[in-house]
Amino acid sequence: MYAARAEIVGNVWRLHAQEGDHVAAGDLVAVLETMKMEIPVLAGESGTVRLHVREGQIVQEGDVIAEIA
C-alpha cells in the first residue's frame, strides 16, 4: 500500500481521482492550493484509490490524501 501525502499545508483544491478509481504510478490524484500555487499530488504506485480527504478541506504537511493499494 502507498500513502499519497500532502507535502505542504494547503487546501484540497481539486480531486482528480475518486474513491475506488484505479490509477497508475505517476497519475494525478489531487491538487493542493496554497498561497495561489497549485501543488500536484501524484500516485506513487498503481492501484485502487481510497480517499482520506474531500475538496475544500485544509490539510497539514504529512497528512494522508489517499491510500493506493
SVG drawing of the C-alpha trace seen along z (x, -y; Angstrom):
<svg xmlns="http://www.w3.org/2000/svg" viewBox="-15 -33 21 36">
<polyline fill="none" stroke="black" stroke-width="0.4" points="0.0,0.0 1.2,-3.5 0.0,-6.7 -0.1,-9.9 0.7,-12.6 0.5,-16.4 3.9,-18.0 2.7,-21.3 -0.1,-22.9 -2.9,-23.8 -6.4,-23.5 -7.5,-20.4 -8.4,-22.4 -9.4,-19.5 -9.6,-15.7 -8.7,-14.1 -9.2,-10.5 -12.4,-9.3 -12.9,-6.6 -12.4,-3.2 -10.7,-4.5 -7.7,-2.6 -4.6,-4.8 -1.2,-4.1 2.1,-5.3 2.5,-9.0 -1.2,-9.7 -2.5,-12.9 -4.6,-12.2 -5.3,-15.7 -4.2,-19.3 -3.4,-21.3 -3.6,-25.1 -1.5,-27.3 -0.7,-30.9 -2.0,-30.9 0.3,-28.0 -1.0,-24.6 0.8,-21.6 0.1,-18.2 -0.3,-15.1 0.7,-12.0 0.2,-8.3 3.4,-6.6 2.3,-3.2 -0.5,-1.6 -3.7,-0.5 -7.1,-1.4 -7.7,-4.7 -9.1,-5.1 -9.6,-8.9 -8.9,-10.4 -9.9,-14.0 -12.6,-16.0 -12.4,-19.0 -12.1,-22.2 -10.5,-20.5 -7.4,-22.1 -4.5,-19.6 -1.3,-19.8 2.1,-18.7 2.3,-14.9 -1.5,-14.3 -2.6,-11.3 -4.6,-12.4 -5.2,-8.9 -4.1,-5.3 -3.4,-3.3 -3.4,0.4"/>
</svg>
